[in-house]
Amino acid sequence: MVDATDVETWMGLSYGITCTCLFLFAVYAVVYSAVYAPKNASSLEALATLKGFVAIRSTQGMWRIAWSMFAGSMGAWCITAPADYASFAGWLGGMMYALATGLPLIFIAFFGQMIKDKYPRACSVGDYVALRFGPAARFLVTLVALFNMLIFMLAEFTTIGSLFADFVGSVNYPIIIVVAVLTTAYTAYGGVLVSIVTDQVQALVSMLLLAIATIYVIATFKEVLPVGFGDNKPLLAPNEAGYASIFTMPISLLSATVFNEAMWQRVWAAESPKALYGASFIAAFFVSAAVCLYAMSGFLVTWAQLADENTNPNLLLFQVFKSSGEDSPATVSSWISLLVLVLAAIMNQSAIDSLLSGITGTIATYFLPGKPVGYARILTALITIPVCILSLWNGRVLSIFLTANMVGTCTFLPIVIGGFLDSDSWKGTLSETPYVLSCIFAALATTGYGIGRFWDPTDVAASFQMGASYAWYEHWYEWDYFMVALASSFVSFFAFGAINALFVNHGIYTRGISDFIGCTECTKNFGVNFVDEGTQSSVDGESDATPKAVETVEPTMTYAMTGYPQQTAYPQQEVQMVPIMAPVYDPYMPAYNNPYGGNTYGGSPMYVQDMGPPIIYDNAYPGGHASAYTMQPQQQQYAPEVQLVYPQYQ
């Protein structure tokens, strides 16, 4: 037996066993990718093409998706954030944290399947936003999604570094480097496929270790618990923070899930709606159960008075393994505490590989369409470097999450509303510019509310600094800040949409936000570009080489003030659906000015009378329909499998 006071031995065991487990998972991932995957056609595509690397399609069964959702939702943050929150929000806050972590998985499954059906060509949440709203909205969503996922990855590296620095007694950077190198290596090699495959094993192992740790605590915890929570009743009984969690936790975690590309990748990967729905319920149950156990550990530690103001809030869970007679914080001094440390590392690895694949997919979808898969692999390797450096800051994980949650709350609701309200009339009203303006307005309203709370006319500068900092980083999930962010986003979205509709009804023609940007690079990178151009299509089993029939399309674009899309109406034209494998150029490029009467991008096509029929992108896919009420053409973009050719304008 190892002496509990032998710090060096326990430190060596901690590093040795943890690094060995992480290495074995990495080996498993690489072996699977190199040996098994090439034998399966869909798995081979996932390794050989950019499309497969970032979004495998309709190939994974219910249980694999379920465990992948579980592992992607969990992480080392579960060791820290739920226990920290329950220590001041009480049992009510802990329970709401648990429920709010699982329920968004069910929402994203049903909402994601609806988006998958309506926009089957989309490979990311950004693709959907581009098709529903426009390129400027896509750019905004790209930034928010990347910010959210990078923040969550930062929290993961921060957590595992904090555990080894404070619980093991080492420093934080060695384990951060080990996790980063191993996880990046296999994720860069196998992409989203290997992330899903390893998630299955990592989830099962982490559930087993959690069960063992739970049984151990139940069997050995002998601390006296004061009646009525003792002196800590204000923290543990239902309190303001606990009641606030009924609203703040579901909203914050729902917004985080909407912008988590890793969860969307699981939606695309499910082999059927039935498999996706079943997986979401399974994952939600196990996620909620696990987070509940972690949260209750912080609740129990606070109740037993095993922590004080000097205890690292990221390590509250581990205090459950020490007795009340110990004055120093808990450290690795037993096999059960070592087991929990390994559990944290495994969950950390599973969360990071999911986030890496999600971040890579988000960036590759916008910047690398048509590029070799090697570009995505290099990108995956580069992403982790700055995040690892920032994680050495060792900030409070719950505060890190708060910033991302507030940004998500200001921006996610119109995305959800747009998925349901996507008829032609709604697309012309709740269009791109109302969405972008609503996000800006919500951010300003939230900041203004924080400044108002701290307003001091004798020190305006301090009011701005303290109010803004509290609103975005320090308010500890107070319900009013989330209410301001959510309500201002909702109200302003419909308000700007109403102005848009009013202008349309009165024939007032102005340009939308993408027209004002008028940026060629923005058009090129954030238009409707798809990562799978020139590849075979899996939609309805048809390929790009399959001839398409002649269809009749009647464009019916309307005028719009803040609108995207914007086009004039044209008489009915007969168009032929022609398969292509090359870029098509929009009619607003200079070369097309004469036959189409158009102008360069950035000018408003609405001012041009007698302009020829537009090239229509959205929903022009096999088995679908050509809808004129969607995307304004973008320069140098790829048509989604077909080009609408107007013979009389050639």
Secondary structure, DSSP 8 states (H G I E B T S, - for coil): ---TT-HHHHHHHHHHHHHHHHHHHHHHHHHIIIIIGGGSHHHHHHHHSHHHHH---S-B-HHHHHHHHHHHH--THHHHHHHHHHHHHHHHHHHHHHHHHHHHHHHHHHHHHHHHHH-TT--SHHHHHHHHT-HHHHHHHHHHHHHHHHHHHHHHHHHHHHIIIIISSS-SHHHHHHHHHHHHHHHHHHHHHHHHHHHHHHHHHHHHHHHHHHHHHHHH------GGGGGGHHHHSS-HHHHHHHHHHHHHHHHHHHT-HHHHHHHHHBSSHHHHHHHHHHHHHHHHHHHHHHHHHHHHHHHTT---TTS-GGGTGGGGGS-TT--S---S-SHHHHHHHHHHHHHHHHHHHHHHHHHHHHHHHHH-TT--HHHHHHHHHHHHHHHHHHHTT---HHHHHHHHHHHHHHHSHHHHHHHHS-SHHHHHHS-HHHHHHHHHHHHHHHHHHHHHHT--TT-HHHHHHHHHHIIIIIS-S-HHHHHHHHHHHHHHHHHHHHHHHHHHHTT-----HHHHH--HHHHHHHSS--TTTTS---GGG--TTS---EEEE-------SS-SS-------EEEEEEE--S-B--TTSGGGHHHH----TTS-GGG-TT-------TT-STTS---SSS----TTB--SSEEEE-GGG-
